[in-house]
Amino acid sequence: MSEINSSPENKSSEKNIPSHFIRQIISDDNLSGKWEKRVHTRFPPEPNGYLHIGHAKSICLNFGMAAENNGLCNLRFDDSNPAKEDIEYVESIEEDVRWLGFDWDNRMYYASDYFDQLYEYAEQLVRMGKAYVCELSSEEVRKYRGSLTQSGINSPYRCRTIEENLDLFRRMKAGEFPDGSKTLRAKIDMTSPNINMRDPAIYRIKHVSHHQTGDKWCIYPMYDFTHCVSDSIERITHSICTLEFEDHRPLYDWFLDELNAYHPQQIEFARLNLTYTMMSKRKLLELVNLGIVSGWDDPRMPTICGLRRRGYTPEAIRQFAEMIGVSKKESMVDIGVLEYCIREDLNKRANRAMAVINPLKVIIENYDDSIDDELDATNNPENLEAGTRKIKFSKEIYIERDDFMENPPKKFYRLAPGREVRLRYAYFISCKDVIKDENGEITALICNYDPASRGGSSPDGRKVQGTIHWVSATHSEKIETRLYNQLFTKEDLSNIEEGKDYKDYLNPESMQLVNIYAEPMLKNAKAGDRFQFERLGYFCVDSKDSSENKPVYNRIVGLRDSWAKIQRKAE
């Protein structure tokens, strides 16, 4: 794996969007008139799990390239392995693609829509002497295939006649043989340096009911055969897929050339690798099945539905996909880039609020609590149209425990004995005394306030260096909150040490449940509402566990932006 990529690709001066090689290929094709200046892509997920952030990159690329060129993009489910598929996954994929902001109009297809045509093409290969029925077991097939340094060996069934192969293949279709007993294989070259060309399987027997075709079929086509034929039928121009299919491209071309079918261009790009993030759908399913996470939509999961529930916006994810760009080179993207994108988006749209996670009581000794004191607070300084709100002040307030130190170091600018700070939107206060329990733990602070500093400024012009947030102890609400961190402690989960399992790197502190003290208006927020809790981070009302007047808040991301700091330092 190459070094971590923590910066976006260079911007195109013409369109102010990142340039990449696929965009260039399509531009060149349009200039040359190839494909009659059509651009027709597709997003072809397997419905065997929920989509994750890596799929989001592919969705944005396929639908985005089509939209940029006034083209079309299909949504096509590669449903050729019913043993691992479910309609639940189909519906979740539809929801995720729509949520990201893309639409396929009336062009949603299934590979199973083409099963009849795929079968006819398979018979055509048999009649051409380009395919045969093989009875080797899966273990024997692996043995006969050879290795990267050793050629394969022809199957003993490779010399069957066309008539015998047709008969056996039709009997496979009729259900005469048990699972695993026979496969239809392409007859290519067992000595090819590309293992994918060593007589790959085209069809296998699976007596499994299909979520779309029911029990019509007991043989199902393999991915490599299904993929290229489906692209051909749909008259795709640019078949965009991830880099692991580069070695499969000769097989893609072979099938379509032998069948004399319409032939799209397959283009491969490097898949997304993200620090501290598991990108294997199989392992994500294992986390769900083992109960390590609460489900596919657990806010710690990198699934699109997990990110949505956590509070990510589709705009932030689309921006992330653009920033990281597209290349042929494998790299690891710093998760800070994704977090930067959600901060940038929510900074403009999320209203502010004040909440205290680790409260320390402050008693303002000289404050008259009989006063009905309401202060004006700005909802969003980045969007003045969001207006202002009223917040209540009182004799007793809560501040963050970390905002006070009894013996502060030199550059600690928050509250300390004898020191004055500004309360956000409110007054200057100074610490007069510290109250401790019998164990010496600080339980409260005795402070004075300056009534002339209402609104956070003093008429005599004196300045204070620190501003801290607070909530009224009298008027605040206690709200359940989940503080999320990365699910894994290892930066590169694609490189697991020998003898270790990826689950050995699970973060025991990936979620903390805390009750916070917050402004009362946060009690009435609806599922999906997002706020910036000042100085703490961005939070979203959970869409699953919240109820009326009892919201549960998920922390989307903290305010600390290490990636942006890296960028500024680099510049």
Steps between C-alpha positions, in 0.01 A plus 500: 500500500631844415523797735188654645343752267391799707444750222260540208625480143583815305202704393409551137521873432227477238226335706646537850453126554769235549633355177549124463578249229144368457368851447775545239419171323135598469593848379731354233229253392250783461747702292573204271134409460549156651175346624322762286580744782286297739595450865313215664630358828357269763535429872480118542492402870453147627195489733686299765554775757466870568704755306792677668705816441707322233184432300405866545815594310395270213142630505620860479742411222256306280200728544721810505680423171166436333349823633803709399463378141120509471509123500322217680586277793321175576454335838551128442499231767747221437272236649662186363569333838163466676647302791648824640243754381190651654230747399591694817833586341334600174274747680785639710711562189217685328457718810872572528544602136197731516618650830835584342307707248493279191214354296490231235156604368350181348836327455513262794596154383597162640752261350220247545302697238751359252516138617329374184737695276802392707398138464463538122846657481641212707347247262646699210848460651441126537389469136811694395719253690599778741342352815471157658339327799756404763456261793810587700436588863585850618813363667605324180435815296738694726762227463468485119508881467867524593659810652655831403824318420359171373265438207169328549400154381211427266193349661440137398151614390631770267484277189132419516311546177278796436195272500593345834564843657167636372316199640668526841452877520130469422466228761677727750234761422226238541617423853627146451826547690582596860675818607871508430500192280551681170594842364500652155849634426635719224760328282780754473862419599618309806855625437407870501713714733171658609335249732158652427532369142562138605160361408293702750156379610201651320214321681468304824215294644315651798159365596409823675189714462571844355346820643401613148456184291378259766574137416527544124875443503729253674811611309639849540759689294833606647582867555756542220256366241197682640675832534622545144183365338281727716714799402462399137124458514460842664736656244726647766781715360740523796494201736671649806617256768766471770859401441467137610311436175791614282624142464145397408479743210648252246219260594242782469634566150522130408135425578369797301737444207413130473128580516542783249300718737493876560822575688527771772836623628596380847695758703648425841577738785647455848245419767467712811712406802429708809704511819352329809217366282403146401400491132424128462128434464552144623668617820243773555233229478696302759498799737122514463446125544725484807316790663818709523297783347125552531437453127599614153387851595704521820642855492853360541470302177637640170177400327305774327202435728732510804647833391149631430379400845809651661415831335711522186346687209494383136663829402799428725546150358477624142757769581726236653475287184605800289786602728673162514485470121539190285827331410660171401728503803400329823522736797366545850281805557514663842157485666566862597414594141150354541461673837616828348225475235221453756634787713512729198143410406348520850685821585272672250174321574497385864357737762702552814404395850671473836536180695729376776628144498707485820329755726649706779256719693568872524317706762499871414496652846407858409227410251136574586313188395164675516589667169343346192816525295487408130797543272523510120703227330586470132365184336765481233771763441558350152134553410354816649160416350477229766429779749543496875355322802445581869693317770431523873762601752489409872691514825621142454646387171702207368832531320728227367722360772795528259443876482624545858840432654593579856870526415509582130810495279618820337296478178173384654253776410187365659363532853727482804504652852519877472468492123223652286347338191212575268189282501384460142220755422478589870732667753854516631543285810796458735571211734492592867510162678513124442275252683629145551361182652661286769717330236637827373297487178372832370120508515423867428649843441397825665520784249404863455366654183520847349142609414640776277654238270165370378532352152867419550669841490591753768425874475838582654674327209684236700566176320507139607687227318262209550142437389323187625156354443246427772138407569264609772471240777140612552385506139706228331379153398681171552533325163637156406800526271730252327859604447638300207864436417662278238388136514860379455833603651715389204564752225539255209258209534600365159830394655434273798800352682552125473314313771262791558136546410346832401274475806810521720509869409147590608494822700348437847424874522326530163180612675438674832152556637469826696223722624572862420347826621371700205286792395129410536427547129712192423236290676251576222725418205385244245680195364769608257535854637864605521668751730843626583541474876735793542860397569397132510416387149212423266209288621193344340174371645504123454237382251445161665512530879351848547138558594283808539651739758768241570770544238821300498795690354784344302829684477574520127850643532697717738608854424871422503607490135842339482481458121445871441797577726715261298391677183581846635840382618575346159406823325 
